């Protein structure tokens, strides 16, 4: 397999756009919400993130070439890799911002530095958890039905990726639908542009032109260029690790680390379903190492295996797109040109590519499992839909002035307010907490029932009960602006899962198979 093929250009545009979005969000939150000084963001955080991106992308490109050589194939696609979106927001709002506010209340001389230290510990902790998880992850993957792993990704893809960008597409229809037509032609219509022009490039160029012509492109002048080479911050990291951040924010670090391990497993399973079988242990270990490297060089934000491998592979991407992404992200972080790119190429120009990726991931969940397991896929989609619904409800409240400085704080009274409109918001908020685990368990349980493996279905229910009992599922608490995970027993749900386990466990003695119903052998 060659290092670079034509499809790598399309894959690069999609992956680089996604990573670029994360870097733009990261820098804006650090500067605006956390109040980090510009020299910390551009001199430490972004270069540290770039080093972790470069290490991971180069490894996964090499890994793809090794697999291609071992299996004598030329169609192997590298695992996509980048900044972890969920952890980005979790660490900003649940770790670093509380650390900053507490430092301010205590009269600390440099609250921003305290927040940075808390973020370093959280990022380092995520890497350690994933490194340890890599030792047992393959056993978990083999014991979990494919429908359970893929449907969880499909739920995220349909909501936070596809639906989110679909709304944006219809808010900016000329850019959104115009570029979507290009993507559908090339990747669903299986046609090529003359002169060998990559479809992703055509879509981005066309979208950029639409944006500038319609006045959506930003005004003002682009930022300057300055060199910021990565420098290890071992002294700062050791100082942070000796503090009490581990204990204070353990309720965030542990569940986020576990969710990252599960998410990586799901992405490896997705790649295998698309024909590329990678080593679980090495893939997760390097993913964890990337997080550790990020913290060592000053970044507070862990990296992760991205969902979307089937989409990149369908684009024709192989190993080169991963190399291009790592090098490109490093250059824009080391040279300070991130603001220049954001000024020149609006995010809207490439949103059709991201929308298409979400569609492909959701479709794979149905295409790569036995037909009889389709109901289990649907079951696995529902917690993701519920989590997105809760996210949208809270975003709507923020837009209406609630949960923001000067506005009405969030409280339990909102449950009654929503209930007056027959909206069971408490159920959505319960499902939002740990929805990745809920989706996998519900789907796996449904597969076991479909296969009449009732004791296995009961075992999955017992796992859900245990997770609820320790607070990793369905347990939340109110803050003035959000609802966040609370590591305290969610007893009603723990008991309910025990009841389900009892029903399934008793099924072999109180039920009989329905004769004449053909089992789907697909």
Secondary structure by P-SEA (a helix, b strand, c coil): ccccccaaaaaaaaaaaaaaaaaaaaaaaaacccccccccccccaaaaaaaaaaaaaaaaaaaaaaaaaaacccccccccccccaaaaaaaacccaaaaaaaaaaaccccaaaaaaaaaaaaaaaaaaaaaaacccaaaaaaaccaaaaaaaaaaaaacccaaaaaaaaaaaaaaaaaaaaaaaacccccccccccccaaaaaaaaaaaaaaaaccccccbbbbbbbbccccaaaaaaaaaaccccccccccaaaaaaaaaaaaaaaaaaaaaacccccaaaaaaaaaaaaaaaaaacccccccccccaaaaaaaccccaaaaaaaaaaaaaaaacaaaaaaacccccccaaaaaaaaaaaaaaaaaaccccaaaaaaaaaaaaaaaaaaaaaaaaaaaaccccccccccccaaaaaaaaaccaaaaaaaaacaaaaaaaaaaaaaaaaaacaaaaaaaaaaaaaaaaaaccccbbbbcccbbbbbcccaaaaaaaaaaaaaaaaacccccccccccccccc
